[in-house]
């Protein structure tokens, strides 16, 4: 999130939340932190808000009724009455503790925060933050001792690495609010307790999420399903990855029919892709539209993970940006070794 220098850090309270399946404790604070040091407040603000993408928005949901979503209800009460901050922060900690039974859930500090003047959609708004730090790092502290120096080690939190976070903006509350999510300690999806069980949020079906999910779909299909169902080389996969990201970079509007014609060409590949798309949507519980406006920020985010590098053993990496017709793949008759032949006009 950008433009956070002017954000007001109003209240912060810290609770310790363990994993009940390992008999770890829940330790609740009585009062908020005393925030007299401007430098500490600034560092905390950077730690809390620096990792959020304000374009990637979610909203609270519940299978029965939105009012039964615990996190939504506790935060709604804080927005309505600031005096309930401490009590509702303790209820949030208790609820997270109840949801922290998975074997991979780590013990950590839970921060509940009240913000003001948070930049959002061209204006400023109030917000409530819920953050959990699970990872500790070792730091060296050098200090003078007489005419010499001493070194000791301390464990602490890296303010550039937020583990888990949720920012609830004071907007659209009647329809589930507008929420930003961070979950850096769950990149492999081992457990979804933070997003699905504790927060119970789902993404908005806006252009950002449509673009983001479609690029996720394309990358997953090209990387996994495409080589499994068809006889293709790694360079063929990279070519399709390049065509996919190039389509999204050069178009303003997505059209499924146009995309499959320009990127996949063959009907059997298109049919396989459509089957994969249906399974992908079912697994993600998110329907991707056949036409939508392409969101530039979602494309920029995904472009970083669309790897177009051909790795050959541990000796060579070939970066392929296009022109698949200038690459030939074969096997040497005498040695049986595989090779790639690359054609070019000039060396730079």
C-alpha positions as a Markdown table, in Angstrom:
| # | Residue | x | y | z |
|---|---|---|---|---|
| 1 | Unk | 0.0 | 0.0 | 0.0 |
| 2 | Unk | 1.3 | 3.4 | -1.0 |
| 3 | Unk | 0.9 | 6.9 | 0.6 |
| 4 | Unk | 0.8 | 5.6 | 4.2 |
| 5 | Unk | 3.1 | 8.3 | 5.7 |
| 6 | Unk | 0.1 | 10.3 | 6.9 |
| 7 | Unk | -1.8 | 7.4 | 8.4 |
| 8 | Unk | -2.7 | 7.9 | 12.1 |
| 9 | Unk | -2.0 | 4.9 | 14.3 |
| 10 | Unk | -4.7 | 5.4 | 17.0 |
| 11 | Unk | -4.7 | 2.3 | 19.1 |
| 12 | Unk | -2.7 | -1.0 | 19.2 |
| 13 | Unk | -3.2 | -3.9 | 21.5 |
| 14 | Unk | -1.2 | -7.2 | 21.4 |
| 15 | Unk | -2.4 | -10.7 | 22.4 |
| 16 | Unk | -0.5 | -14.0 | 22.4 |
| 17 | Unk | -2.3 | -16.7 | 20.4 |
| 18 | Unk | -1.0 | -20.2 | 20.6 |
| 19 | Unk | -2.1 | -23.5 | 19.1 |
| 20 | Unk | -4.5 | -25.3 | 21.5 |
| 21 | Unk | -3.7 | -28.7 | 19.9 |
| 22 | Unk | -0.2 | -28.3 | 21.3 |
| 23 | Unk | -1.5 | -27.0 | 24.6 |
| 24 | Unk | -0.1 | -23.5 | 23.8 |
| 25 | Unk | -1.7 | -20.7 | 25.7 |
| 26 | Unk | -3.9 | -17.8 | 24.8 |
| 27 | Unk | -2.6 | -14.7 | 26.7 |
| 28 | Unk | -4.8 | -11.6 | 26.6 |
| 29 | Unk | -3.7 | -8.1 | 27.3 |
| 30 | Unk | -5.7 | -5.7 | 29.5 |
| 31 | Unk | -4.8 | -2.4 | 27.8 |
| 32 | Unk | -3.5 | -1.1 | 24.5 |
| 33 | Unk | 0.2 | -0.2 | 23.9 |
| 34 | Unk | 1.5 | 3.3 | 24.9 |
| 35 | Unk | 2.5 | 5.0 | 21.7 |
| 36 | Unk | 4.6 | 8.0 | 22.6 |
| 37 | Unk | 7.5 | 7.4 | 20.3 |
| 38 | Unk | 6.9 | 8.7 | 16.8 |
| 39 | Unk | 9.7 | 6.6 | 15.3 |
| 40 | Unk | 8.2 | 3.4 | 16.8 |
| 41 | Unk | 4.7 | 4.4 | 15.5 |
| 42 | Unk | 6.1 | 5.0 | 12.1 |
| 43 | Unk | 7.9 | 1.7 | 12.0 |
| 44 | Unk | 4.7 | -0.1 | 13.2 |
| 45 | Unk | 2.6 | 1.6 | 10.5 |
| 46 | Unk | 5.1 | 0.5 | 7.8 |
| 47 | Unk | 5.1 | -3.0 | 9.2 |
| 48 | Unk | 1.4 | -3.2 | 9.3 |
| 49 | Unk | 0.4 | -1.6 | 6.0 |
| 50 | Unk | 3.4 | -1.9 | 3.7 |
| 51 | Unk | 2.6 | -5.3 | 2.3 |
| 52 | Unk | -1.1 | -4.7 | 1.3 |
| 53 | Unk | -2.3 | -4.4 | -2.3 |
| 54 | Unk | -5.2 | -2.0 | -2.2 |
| 55 | Unk | -6.4 | -3.2 | -5.6 |
| 56 | Unk | -6.9 | -6.8 | -4.3 |
| 57 | Unk | -10.1 | -6.5 | -2.3 |
| 58 | Unk | -12.2 | -9.1 | -0.5 |
| 59 | Unk | -15.5 | -9.0 | 1.5 |
| 60 | Unk | -16.8 | -10.8 | 4.6 |
| 61 | Unk | -19.2 | -13.7 | 4.0 |
| 62 | Unk | -21.0 | -16.4 | 5.9 |
| 63 | Unk | -22.9 | -19.5 | 4.8 |
| 64 | Unk | -26.0 | -18.5 | 6.8 |
| 65 | Unk | -26.0 | -14.7 | 7.4 |
| 66 | Unk | -23.3 | -12.0 | 7.3 |
| 67 | Unk | -24.1 | -11.0 | 10.9 |
| 68 | Unk | -22.9 | -14.4 | 12.0 |
| 69 | Unk | -19.4 | -13.8 | 10.7 |
| 70 | Unk | -17.5 | -13.3 | 14.0 |
| 71 | Unk | -14.7 | -11.1 | 12.7 |
| 72 | Unk | -17.1 | -8.9 | 10.7 |
| 73 | Unk | -19.3 | -8.5 | 13.8 |
| 74 | Unk | -16.5 | -7.7 | 16.2 |
| 75 | Unk | -15.0 | -5.1 | 13.8 |
| 76 | Unk | -18.4 | -3.6 | 13.0 |
| 77 | Unk | -18.9 | -3.0 | 16.8 |
| 78 | Unk | -15.5 | -1.3 | 17.0 |
| 79 | Unk | -16.4 | 1.0 | 14.1 |
| 80 | Unk | -19.7 | 1.8 | 15.8 |
| 81 | Unk | -18.2 | 2.4 | 19.3 |
| 82 | Unk | -14.5 | 3.0 | 19.9 |
| 83 | Unk | -14.9 | 2.2 | 23.6 |
| 84 | Unk | -15.5 | -1.5 | 22.7 |
| 85 | Unk | -12.0 | -1.8 | 21.1 |
| 86 | Unk | -10.3 | -3.7 | 24.0 |
| 87 | Unk | -13.2 | -6.1 | 24.6 |
| 88 | Unk | -13.7 | -6.9 | 20.9 |
| 89 | Unk | -10.0 | -7.3 | 20.4 |
| 90 | Unk | -10.0 | -10.0 | 23.1 |
| 91 | Unk | -13.0 | -11.7 | 21.4 |
| 92 | Unk | -11.0 | -11.7 | 18.1 |
| 93 | Unk | -8.1 | -13.3 | 19.8 |
| 94 | Unk | -10.3 | -16.0 | 21.4 |
| 95 | Unk | -11.9 | -16.7 | 18.0 |
| 96 | Unk | -8.5 | -17.0 | 16.3 |
| 97 | Unk | -7.3 | -19.3 | 19.1 |
| 98 | Unk | -10.3 | -21.6 | 18.4 |
| 99 | Unk | -9.4 | -21.8 | 14.7 |
| 100 | Unk | -5.7 | -22.4 | 15.3 |
| 101 | Unk | -5.8 | -26.2 | 15.8 |
| 102 | Unk | -4.1 | -27.3 | 12.5 |
| 103 | Unk | -0.7 | -28.9 | 13.1 |
| 104 | Unk | 1.0 | -26.3 | 11.0 |
| 105 | Unk | -0.4 | -23.2 | 12.7 |
| 106 | Unk | 2.3 | -21.5 | 14.6 |
| 107 | Unk | 2.1 | -19.6 | 17.9 |
| 108 | Unk | 2.5 | -15.8 | 17.5 |
| 109 | Unk | 1.5 | -12.3 | 18.6 |
| 110 | Unk | -1.8 | -10.9 | 17.4 |
| 111 | Unk | -2.1 | -7.2 | 16.9 |
| 112 | Unk | -5.4 | -5.4 | 16.7 |
| 113 | Unk | -5.1 | -1.9 | 15.4 |
| 114 | Unk | -7.3 | 1.2 | 14.9 |
| 115 | Unk | -6.2 | 3.5 | 12.0 |
| 116 | Unk | -7.4 | 6.8 | 10.7 |
| 117 | Unk | -6.6 | 8.7 | 7.5 |
| 118 | Unk | -5.9 | 5.5 | 5.5 |
| 119 | Unk | -5.7 | 6.4 | 1.7 |
| 120 | Unk | -8.3 | 4.4 | -0.2 |
| 121 | Unk | -10.0 | 5.0 | -3.6 |
| 122 | Unk | -8.9 | 8.6 | -3.8 |
| 123 | Unk | -10.0 | 9.5 | -0.3 |
| 124 | Unk | -9.1 | 8.8 | 3.3 |
| 125 | Unk | -10.9 | 6.5 | 5.7 |
| 126 | Unk | -10.8 | 4.7 | 9.0 |
| 127 | Unk | -9.7 | 1.1 | 9.2 |
| 128 | Unk | -9.2 | -1.8 | 11.6 |
| 129 | Unk | -6.2 | -4.0 | 11.2 |
| 130 | Unk | -5.7 | -7.6 | 12.4 |
| 131 | Unk | -2.1 | -8.8 | 12.1 |
| 132 | Unk | -0.3 | -11.9 | 13.3 |
| 133 | Unk | 3.5 | -12.4 | 13.5 |
| 134 | Unk | 4.6 | -16.0 | 13.5 |
| 135 | Unk | 8.2 | -15.8 | 12.3 |
| 136 | Unk | 11.1 | -14.7 | 14.5 |
| 137 | Unk | 14.5 | -13.7 | 13.2 |
| 138 | Unk | 17.9 | -13.4 | 14.9 |
| 139 | Unk | 19.5 | -10.0 | 15.0 |
| 140 | Unk | 23.0 | -9.0 | 16.2 |
| 141 | Unk | 23.2 | -6.0 | 18.4 |
| 142 | Unk | 26.6 | -4.2 | 18.7 |
| 143 | Unk | 27.1 | -1.8 | 21.6 |
| 144 | Unk | 30.0 | 0.0 | 23.2 |
| 145 | Unk | 31.5 | -1.5 | 26.4 |
| 146 | Unk | 34.2 | 0.8 | 27.8 |
| 147 | Unk | 36.8 | 1.4 | 25.1 |
| 148 | Unk | 35.6 | -1.7 | 23.2 |
| 149 | Unk | 32.5 | -3.1 | 21.6 |
| 150 | Unk | 30.4 | -6.1 | 22.5 |
| 151 | Unk | 28.0 | -8.2 | 20.4 |
| 152 | Unk | 24.9 | -10.0 | 21.5 |
| 153 | Unk | 22.0 | -11.7 | 19.7 |
| 154 | Unk | 18.3 | -11.0 | 20.1 |
| 155 | Unk | 15.2 | -12.5 | 18.5 |
| 156 | Unk | 12.7 | -10.2 | 17.0 |
| 157 | Unk | 10.3 | -9.3 | 14.1 |
| 158 | Unk | 11.5 | -8.2 | 10.7 |
| 159 | Unk | 9.4 | -5.1 | 10.0 |
| 160 | Unk | 9.7 | -5.8 | 6.3 |
| 161 | Unk | 8.0 | -9.2 | 6.5 |
| 162 | Unk | 4.4 | -9.2 | 7.6 |
| 163 | Unk | 3.3 | -12.8 | 8.1 |
| 164 | Unk | -0.5 | -12.5 | 8.2 |
| 165 | Unk | -2.7 | -9.4 | 8.0 |
| 166 | Unk | -6.2 | -8.2 | 7.4 |
| 167 | Unk | -7.1 | -4.5 | 6.8 |
| 168 | Unk | -10.9 | -3.8 | 7.2 |
| 169 | Unk | -11.7 | -0.5 | 5.6 |
| 170 | Unk | -14.7 | 1.6 | 6.8 |
| 171 | Unk | -16.5 | 1.2 | 3.4 |
| 172 | Unk | -19.4 | -0.8 | 2.1 |
| 173 | Unk | -20.0 | -2.4 | 5.5 |
| 174 | Unk | -23.6 | -3.4 | 4.9 |
| 175 | Unk | -22.5 | -5.6 | 2.0 |
| 176 | Unk | -19.5 | -7.2 | 3.8 |
| 177 | Unk | -17.0 | -4.4 | 3.8 |
| 178 | Unk | -13.9 | -4.0 | 1.8 |
| 179 | Unk | -10.9 | -6.0 | 3.0 |
| 180 | Unk | -7.3 | -6.4 | 2.1 |
| 181 | Unk | -5.5 | -9.7 | 2.9 |
| 182 | Unk | -1.9 | -10.8 | 3.5 |
| 183 | Unk | -0.9 | -14.4 | 4.1 |
| 184 | Unk | 2.8 | -14.8 | 3.5 |
| 185 | Unk | 3.3 | -17.9 | 5.6 |
| 186 | Unk | 0.8 | -19.9 | 3.6 |
| 187 | Unk | 2.2 | -19.7 | 0.1 |
| 188 | Unk | 1.8 | -23.5 | -0.5 |
| 189 | Unk | -1.7 | -23.6 | 0.7 |
| 190 | Unk | -1.0 | -26.1 | 3.5 |
| 191 | Unk | -3.7 | -24.6 | 5.6 |
| 192 | Unk | -6.2 | -21.9 | 4.8 |
| 193 | Unk | -7.3 | -21.2 | 8.4 |
| 194 | Unk | -6.5 | -17.5 | 8.3 |
| 195 | Unk | -8.6 | -16.6 | 5.2 |
| 196 | Unk | -11.3 | -19.3 | 5.2 |
| 197 | Unk | -11.8 | -20.3 | 8.8 |
| 198 | Unk | -10.9 | -17.2 | 10.8 |
| 199 | Unk | -11.7 | -14.2 | 8.4 |
| 200 | Unk | -14.2 | -16.0 | 6.2 |
| 201 | Unk | -13.7 | -13.7 | 3.2 |
| 202 | Unk | -14.0 | -14.1 | -0.5 |
| 203 | Unk | -12.7 | -11.9 | -3.3 |
| 204 | Unk | -14.8 | -9.3 | -5.1 |
| 205 | Unk | -15.7 | -10.4 | -8.6 |
| 206 | Unk | -14.2 | -7.2 | -10.0 |
| 207 | Unk | -11.8 | -6.7 | -12.9 |
| 208 | Unk | -8.7 | -7.0 | -10.7 |
| 209 | Unk | -9.7 | -10.5 | -9.4 |
| 210 | Unk | -11.0 | -11.6 | -12.8 |
| 211 | Unk | -7.7 | -10.7 | -14.4 |
| 212 | Unk | -5.7 | -12.2 | -11.6 |
| 213 | Unk | -7.6 | -15.4 | -11.5 |
| 214 | Unk | -7.5 | -15.9 | -15.3 |
| 215 | Unk | -3.7 | -15.4 | -15.3 |
| 216 | Unk | -3.4 | -17.9 | -12.5 |
| 217 | Unk | -5.6 | -20.3 | -14.5 |
| 218 | Unk | -3.4 | -19.9 | -17.6 |
| 219 | Unk | -0.2 | -20.4 | -15.8 |
| 220 | Unk | -1.5 | -23.5 | -14.0 |
| 221 | Unk | -2.9 | -25.0 | -17.3 |
| 222 | Unk | 0.2 | -24.3 | -19.3 |
| 223 | Unk | 2.6 | -25.6 | -16.6 |
| 224 | Unk | 0.7 | -28.7 | -15.6 |
| 225 | Unk | -2.1 | -29.8 | -17.9 |
| 226 | Unk | -0.8 | -28.8 | -21.3 |
| 227 | Unk | 2.4 | -30.9 | -21.2 |
| 228 | Unk | 0.5 | -33.8 | -19.6 |
| 229 | Unk | -2.1 | -34.0 | -22.3 |
| 230 | Unk | 0.0 | -33.0 | -25.4 |
| 231 | Unk | 3.5 | -33.8 | -26.6 |
| 232 | Unk | 5.1 | -30.4 | -26.1 |
| 233 | Unk | 8.6 | -29.2 | -25.2 |
| 234 | Unk | 9.5 | -26.8 | -22.5 |
| 235 | Unk | 10.0 | -24.1 | -25.2 |
| 236 | Unk | 6.4 | -24.8 | -26.4 |
| 237 | Unk | 5.1 | -24.1 | -22.9 |
| 238 | Unk | 7.2 | -20.9 | -22.6 |
| 239 | Unk | 5.8 | -19.7 | -26.0 |
| 240 | Unk | 2.3 | -20.1 | -24.8 |
| 241 | Unk | 3.1 | -18.4 | -21.5 |
| 242 | Unk | 4.5 | -15.5 | -23.5 |
| 243 | Unk | 1.5 | -15.3 | -25.7 |
| 244 | Unk | -0.9 | -15.4 | -22.7 |
| 245 | Unk | 0.8 | -12.5 | -20.8 |
| 246 | Unk | 1.3 | -10.6 | -24.0 |
| 247 | Unk | -2.5 | -10.8 | -24.7 |
| 248 | Unk | -3.3 | -9.3 | -21.3 |
| 249 | Unk | -0.6 | -6.6 | -21.7 |
| 250 | Unk | -1.9 | -5.4 | -25.1 |
| 251 | Unk | -5.6 | -5.7 | -24.6 |
| 252 | Unk | -8.0 | -3.6 | -22.6 |
| 253 | Unk | -10.9 | -6.1 | -22.7 |
| 254 | Unk | -10.7 | -9.8 | -22.3 |
| 255 | Unk | -12.7 | -12.1 | -24.6 |
| 256 | Unk | -12.5 | -15.8 | -24.1 |
| 257 | Unk | -13.2 | -16.5 | -27.8 |
| 258 | Unk | -10.5 | -14.1 | -28.9 |
| 259 | Unk | -8.0 | -15.3 | -26.3 |
| 260 | Unk | -8.3 | -19.0 | -27.3 |
| 261 | Unk | -8.0 | -18.2 | -31.0 |
| 262 | Unk | -4.8 | -16.0 | -30.6 |
| 263 | Unk | -3.1 | -18.1 | -27.9 |
| 264 | Unk | -4.1 | -21.7 | -28.3 |
| 265 | Unk | -5.2 | -22.0 | -32.0 |
| 266 | Unk | -6.0 | -25.8 | -32.0 |
| 267 | Unk | -9.5 | -26.9 | -31.0 |
| 268 | Unk | -8.4 | -29.9 | -29.0 |
| 269 | Unk | -6.2 | -27.7 | -26.8 |
| 270 | Unk | -9.1 | -25.2 | -26.4 |
| 271 | Unk | -11.4 | -28.1 | -25.3 |
| 272 | Unk | -8.9 | -29.3 | -22.8 |
| 273 | Unk | -8.4 | -25.8 | -21.5 |
| 274 | Unk | -12.2 | -25.3 | -21.1 |
| 275 | Unk | -12.4 | -28.5 | -19.1 |
| 276 | Unk | -9.5 | -27.4 | -16.9 |
| 277 | Unk | -11.2 | -24.0 | -16.4 |
| 278 | Unk | -14.4 | -25.6 | -15.1 |
| 279 | Unk | -12.4 | -27.7 | -12.6 |
| 280 | Unk | -10.3 | -24.6 | -11.6 |
| 281 | Unk | -13.4 | -22.6 | -10.9 |
| 282 | Unk | -14.9 | -25.3 | -8.9 |
| 283 | Unk | -11.8 | -25.8 | -6.8 |
| 284 | Unk | -11.4 | -22.0 | -6.2 |
| 285 | Unk | -15.2 | -21.4 | -5.7 |
| 286 | Unk | -14.8 | -18.5 | -8.1 |
| 287 | Unk | -16.5 | -18.1 | -11.5 |
| 288 | Unk | -14.3 | -16.4 | -14.1 |
| 289 | Unk | -16.3 | -14.4 | -16.7 |
| 290 | Unk | -15.9 | -15.0 | -20.4 |
| 291 | Unk | -15.5 | -11.2 | -20.9 |
| 292 | Unk | -14.2 | -8.6 | -18.5 |
| 293 | Unk | -12.1 | -5.4 | -18.4 |
| 294 | Unk | -8.4 | -6.2 | -18.0 |
| 295 | Unk | -6.8 | -4.7 | -14.8 |
| 296 | Unk | -3.3 | -3.3 | -15.4 |
| 297 | Unk | -2.2 | -3.8 | -11.8 |
| 298 | Unk | -3.2 | -7.4 | -11.8 |
| 299 | Unk | -1.2 | -8.0 | -15.0 |
| 300 | Unk | 1.9 | -6.3 | -13.5 |
| 301 | Unk | 1.6 | -8.5 | -10.4 |
| 302 | Unk | 1.3 | -11.7 | -12.4 |
| 303 | Unk | 4.0 | -10.8 | -14.9 |
| 304 | Unk | 6.6 | -11.3 | -12.2 |
| 305 | Unk | 5.7 | -15.0 | -11.8 |
| 306 | Unk | 5.3 | -15.9 | -15.5 |
| 307 | Unk | 8.7 | -17.4 | -15.8 |
| 308 | Unk | 9.9 | -17.7 | -19.4 |
| 309 | Unk | 13.3 | -19.2 | -18.7 |
| 310 | Unk | 14.4 | -22.5 | -20.2 |
| 311 | Unk | 16.7 | -24.3 | -17.8 |
| 312 | Unk | 19.1 | -26.8 | -19.3 |
| 313 | Unk | 20.7 | -29.0 | -16.6 |
| 314 | Unk | 22.7 | -26.7 | -14.3 |
| 315 | Unk | 24.8 | -25.2 | -17.1 |
| 316 | Unk | 22.5 | -22.9 | -19.2 |
| 317 | Unk | 19.5 | -20.7 | -18.8 |
| 318 | Unk | 17.8 | -19.4 | -22.0 |
| 319 | Unk | 15.4 | -16.5 | -21.7 |
| 320 | Unk | 12.7 | -16.8 | -24.4 |
| 321 | Unk | 10.7 | -13.6 | -25.1 |
| 322 | Unk | 9.1 | -14.7 | -28.4 |
| 323 | Unk | 9.7 | -16.1 | -31.9 |
| 324 | Unk | 9.4 | -19.8 | -31.2 |
| 325 | Unk | 10.1 | -20.4 | -34.9 |
| 326 | Unk | 13.8 | -19.3 | -34.3 |
| 327 | Unk | 14.4 | -22.3 | -31.9 |
| 328 | Unk | 15.0 | -25.9 | -33.0 |
| 329 | Unk | 15.1 | -28.8 | -30.6 |
| 330 | Unk | 16.8 | -32.1 | -31.5 |
| 331 | Unk | 19.0 | -35.1 | -30.4 |
| 332 | Unk | 22.5 | -35.6 | -31.7 |
| 333 | Unk | 22.8 | -38.9 | -33.6 |
| 334 | Unk | 26.3 | -39.6 | -32.5 |
| 335 | Unk | 26.2 | -38.7 | -28.8 |
| 336 | Unk | 22.5 | -39.0 | -28.1 |
| 337 | Unk | 22.6 | -35.7 | -26.3 |
| 338 | Unk | 19.7 | -33.3 | -26.6 |
| 339 | Unk | 20.3 | -29.8 | -28.0 |
| 340 | Unk | 18.6 | -26.5 | -28.9 |
| 341 | Unk | 19.6 | -24.6 | -32.0 |
| 342 | Unk | 18.9 | -20.8 | -31.8 |
| 343 | Unk | 18.9 | -18.5 | -34.8 |
| 344 | Unk | 19.5 | -14.7 | -34.5 |
| 345 | Unk | 20.5 | -11.8 | -36.7 |
| 346 | Unk | 22.9 | -9.8 | -34.5 |
| 347 | Unk | 24.6 | -10.0 | -31.1 |
| 348 | Unk | 24.1 | -7.2 | -28.6 |
